[in-house]
Amino acid sequence: MSKLEEIYNGWKNLVFPNPEIEIIAKERMRICVEECIELSDINVCKQCGCYMPAKTRSPQSACTLHKWLKAE
């Protein structure tokens, strides 16, 4: 899967929530907020530049810092 497809899927799932993906996204965002110092005040990762509410909703994406992995 291309990076563009990952980005598209993340934004699609942000706009049109899927209950299963929301469970994954909630845990991923918890990790970003509670365990990572790279998350900015506007929810952008300082390492990868991604808007995390969208990236956490892309099952094919993984954290650049390996704090969470691709969903199975």
Secondary structure, DSSP 8 states (H G I E B T S, - for coil): --HHHHHHHHHHHHHS--HHHHHHHHHHHHHHHHH-TTB-TTSBBTTT--BHHHHTT-TT---TTSSS----
